[in-house]
Amino acid sequence: MRSKLVVGLVVVLAAAFLVSGLAVAQQKPAGGAKLLCVSKKELKGEETVNSCLAKGEKFAIIDASGIVHILTPDEVELTKAFNPKVFETRAYGMKFFREAPALPPLPVSPEQQ
């Protein structure tokens, strides 16, 4: 009788962990880091990031945890060298954080294919 009680308790605990894990997974923000314009907060995809950078706008990368990193001109140039697709996306300001797309992944080099 006691072993049935222990097995039942283990099953209930396992089910509780499974349900709570699913609930936490649903609360995590979708997508990864985003590139947002910090000098023009009202942008909503009207321009590309490249055209905004040409006008002297400043951008920041905001990760899924909300940590902000403002890009310097050197960082912009290095990022363009490694992942130019980042700057071909539509530009969004801080006000439209939720609508902004996640940063595109690094392109795969032909050597890795």
Stockholm file with secondary structure:
# STOCKHOLM 1.0

chainA/1-113         MRSKLVVGLVVVLAAAFLVSGLAVAQQKPAGGAKLLCVSKKELKGEETVNSCLAKGEKFAIIDASGIVHILTPDEVELTKAFNPKVFETRAYGMKFFREAPALPPLPVSPEQQ
#=GR chainA/1-113 SS CHHHHHHHHHHHHHHHHHHHHHHHHHHSCSSCCEEEESSCTTCEEEEEHHHHHHTTCCEEEECTTCCEEECCHHHHHHHHHHCGGGGGSEEEBGGGTTTSCBCCCCCCCGGGC
#=GC SS_cons         CHHHHHHHHHHHHHHHHHHHHHHHHHHSCSSCCEEEESSCTTCEEEEEHHHHHHTTCCEEEECTTCCEEECCHHHHHHHHHHCGGGGGSEEEBGGGTTTSCBCCCCCCCGGGC
//
